[in-house]
Amino acid sequence: MVFSLLYLAVRALLGALVRSRRGLHVKDVEILVLRHELEILRRQVVRPKLRMVDRALLAAAACHLPRSSRGEHLVTPRTLLRWHRVLVRRRWRQPAGRRGRPQLSAEVRELVLRLARENPRWGHRRICGELGKLGVRVSPTSVRRLLAKAGLEPAPRRVGPSWREFLRAQASSIVACDFFTVETVTMRRYYVLFFIAHASRRVCLAGCTTNPTCAWVTQQARNFGLDFADQRMQFLIRDRDSKYSAPFDEIFRGEGIRIVKTPVRAPKANAIAERFVRTVRAECLDWLLIVNRRHLERVLRVFVDHYNTQRPHRGVGLRPPDPTNLGATPTVGETRRHDRLGGLIHEYYRAAA
């Protein structure tokens, strides 16, 4: 109630002053309202965001105001001094531009990465020297940073060949071994051990058993050594299965063959052996019901003979691993078919005229 009476009294006083000739003018009331609105804004906004045009206008107008009224505006003398310091810093600032060495061109970057990938034993200084021979001047630091940015490690860490490079370079002296399983009609599981030569893709079936103990695997290794003794093998690739015991490795070391163990869960490291497992399953075992061990051995013996003597392979130029009779095959005559495994496998040959 008291606030309402006070509000009515102030309203009546302002109205009387406005209506009188020597009292307040309407503009004075408008300025009073605007100043009070600014005070409200100052309480809500700690530091308003001003554009360059706002700052220039306020700074120019503040120079013509009396000192007593400068503190009532948004711009204070401290703000004007800070703006002036900013202008001074901008005037003395260096022009914008890229500092340091100029950036390498795309052609030079591609050349550096090409030399690093094609020559894994070259360090950044060796690459820098090779570029100098080609008339390209690049600092060793730039080459080192470019190699690090491309994810290429220093030269000593890039020396080791990849599995694909190793297998291609040593294919003529590599033999691999592996196991695969076969389930019979009665759900009895047999383990089949085989060896395969990388150069010729020739497969040697070692044997099959329900319990592949270390002694059984070692005995199969002795038998295999007799079959491949004349092929001068230098490396044997195998996985880290516990069935390959120390006596198994000693048999091959005694023949001068080095054991190469594949990484854990890395089937691509023994890709040729894994490819044979897929072939024998897709072309033979997936289409037959195996009764017992004797049946399994007979089926695998027939398929391995077909695999070694008749089946062409892309890895050896679409020729069989052991083409014993291809030289005597006539080129003319009637084409006949020979069925094996009850017609599951077809072999074709030319009949002599």
N, C-alpha and C positions, 0 to 999 in steps of 0.2 A: 504493500500500500504506500509506504513511504517512498520507494523507488519510483512508483508511478507518478506521485505528486512532484517529485524532483524532475522527472523526465518532462512533465507538462510545463513546469516553470522554465526549464532551459529552452524548450521549444518556443515558448511565448517570448522570452527575452531575445532570442535570435530573430524571431519574426519582427519584433519592434525595431531592432537595430537595422534590419534590412530595409524596412519601410521608411525609416527616417532618412533625411537628406545627408546628414553628416555621420551616419552610422556605417555599418558594414555594407560592402558591395557584394553582388552575387558571385563574382569571381573570387572574392576573398573566402566566401563560404566553400566554393568549389576547391580552392587550394587547401583549405583546412581538411576537407574530406579526403583529398588525395594524399595529404601527408599522413593522415591517420591510416589509410589503406596501406601506405608504405611501411608504417610501423607494424601493422599486422603481418605483412609479407616478411619483414625481417625476423619476426618471431617464428615463422614457419620454415623459412629457407635460410640455412646457415650461410651458404656462399652461392649466390646466383651465377649462372653461366652466361657470360657476355660474349657477343661476337665482336669482331674488329670494328665494325661500324658503330656499335654501341659504345665501345671504349673511346673511340675517337671523338664522338659527339659529346659524351660526358666530360672528357678531359678538356675539350675546347670550351665548353660552357662553364666549367668550374673555375676557369681563370678569371671570369668576370663577375663572380659572386663574392659578396663580403665574407671575410674570414669567419664571422659568427654563424653564418648559415651553411658553411661547407660540411660540417659534421652531421647535418641532417639529411645528406644525400647518400646514395649507395656507394659513391666513389669517395674514398678518403685520401688524404695526402700520402699515406703509406702505399695505397694502391697505385697512385700516380707515379711514385718513385719506382715501384716494382715494374710497372709497364715500361718505364724509361730504361731500366736496366736490361729488360728483355730486348728492347730495340737496339741497345748498344751491343749486346752479345750477338744478335743477328747480323749486325753490320760487320763485325770482326770475324764472323764465322767463315771457314774455308768453303769454297764452292763444292757442292755435292758431286761426287764422282767415285769410281772404283779405285781402291788403293791396292798396292802390292803389284805382283806380276800380272801381266795380261792373261786372260783365260785362254786355255788351249783350244784350238779349233776342233771341230767334230772329226775331221779327217785324221788329225794327229792322235786324238783319243782312241779312235778305232784301231790305228796302227799300233799304239802301245798295248792295248788289250790283245790284239792278235799275236804280237810277239810273245806276250806273257803266256797265252794259252798254248801256243805251238811249241814253246820252249820252257817247260816247267822248271828246269834247273837254272834259269837265268834270273838273277836278282835285278833290282831296280837300276843299279849302276851299270850292269851289263847291258840292259835294255837301252839305257841312256847313251852308252857308247855305240851301240848298233844304230841308233837313230842319228848320231853324229855322222856315221859313214854314209847315211842316206841324205845328208844335208838338212836334217831337222834338228834344231837346237832346243833342247828341253832340259831343265834342271833335274837332277836326281830326286829332289824333294817333290817336285810336281809328279814325277812318275810314281813315286812311292804312295803319295796321297791318292792318285788315280786308281792304283791297284787295290788299295784298301777300300776305297769307295765302291769298287766293282765286286768286292767280296773275294778277291784273290789273295791268298795267304803268301807270306814271304817264301822265297825260293826253296829253302830246305824243307818246308812243309808241303811243297807241291811236287817233290821229286817222285814219290811213290806212284806207280802206275795204278790205274783203276782195274777192277776185276775183268772188264771187257778187254782192255789192252793186254793184261797179263795172259788171259786165255788165248787170245789171238797170236801172241808172240811165242807162246810155249805149247801150242796145240799139238805139235808133232811128238812131244815128249810127255804128255799128260794123260793120265788115266784116272777115272773117277769111279767111286763105288757108292752104293746106297741100298736101302731096304725099301720094299713096298709090301703091303699086306693084301691078302686075298681071303675072303670069307666063303666057306663052303656052304653046301645046302643045309647041313646040320649046324650052321653058325659056328663052325670051328675055324679059328684064325691061323693062317700060315704066314710066316715071314719069308720073303724071297730076297736073297742077296745076289746082286749082279755087279759086274764091272763093265765099263764102257770106255773105249779109247776116243779121245777128242779128235784126233786127226782123221781117222777113218770112220768113226761112228760104229765100229764093230763092237758087238755086245757079247760078253761071256757070262753065261748063267752059272753062278756058283753053287746054288742049292736052295732048298726050302725046308723049313722046319717049324714046329710049333713052339719050340723053346730055343731061341737063338742065344745060347750061352757064349761066354768068352772063348771057351775051348773049341766050340763048334766053329765060330767065326775065324779063329786062328787056323784051324785045319783047312777051311775054305781058302784062306789067304795063301797057304802053302800050295794048294792045287792051282790056284790062279797064277802063282809065280812060275809054274812050269809051262803054262799055256802062253804067257806073254814074255818069256825069257829072252826071245830073239828080237824084240821090238825096241829095246834100249829106252825104256821109260825112265824119266827123271823125277816126276812129281806124281803124287797120289792125292787127289782131293777127296776128302771125307768130311762128314759133319762131326759134331761133338757128342755123339751117342755113346753111352757107357758100354755098349756092346763091343766097341773097338778098344780093346785092352792094350796094355804095354807089349805083350808078346806079339800081338797083331802088327804093331808098328815096327817092332824089331825085325820081323821077317822082311819087310820092304827096305828098311835101312841097311840090312845085310846085303841087299842087291844094289845098293847105291841109289835108292829112290827116296826122295825127300817127302815127308808127310806135310800136307797143307790142310789146315783145319778151317772150315768155313765159319763165318761169324754166327752168333746165335740168332735163330729165326731169320735166316737170310737165304731163302731157296734160290734166289737168282745167282748166288755165288757158285752153285752147282747146277746151273741151268740145263746143261746137256743131259745129265742124268735124270733130272726132273722131267725133261721133255720126253725121254724114253718111257718113263712111268706113265705119263699121260697117253702116249701112243699105244702101249700094250693094254691099257684099260679101254681106250676108246675103240680100238680095232679088234680086240680079242676078248678080254676077260669080262667086259660089260655085257657081252652077248652070249655067254655060256654059264651054265650052272656046274660048278666044280663039285665033284662027289668026294674025293679023298686026295691024299698026297700023290698017289701014283697017277691019278688023272691030271692033277695040276702039273706034275713034272712033264708028262707027255705033251700037254697043250703048250706049255712054255717052250719045250724043246722044239716043237714044230714051228711056233711063231718066231723064235729067235733065229732058226735056220732061214725062214722066209725073210726076216728083217735083215740078216747079214748078206744074203745072196740074191734077193729078188727086189726088195723094196727100195725105190729111189729116194734120195735125201737131198734136200736143198743145200745143206751144209757142205756136201761133197760134189756139187755140180750135177745134181739129179742123177747120181749113179749109186748103185748099191755099195755098202761098205766093203764087201768082199766079192767083187765081180769075177768069179772064177771061170764062168762059162760064157761070158759075153763075147770074148774074142772069137769063139768058134760058132757063134749063132749065125745062121744064114740070114741074109737080108731079103731074100725072096722066098716065097712059098706060102702055104696055107697057115693062117694064124689059128692056133689052137689054145684051149684053156685047160689048165690043170687045177682042180679043186683040192683044197687042203682044209682040214678040220671040218669035214662034212659040208663043204661048200661055203664056209664063212670067209675064207681067203681064196682069191682067184689069182692064178699066175698064168701069164701068157707067153707063148714061145712060138717060133717059126718051125713048122714041120719041113723036113728035108724033102725036096721034090723027087 
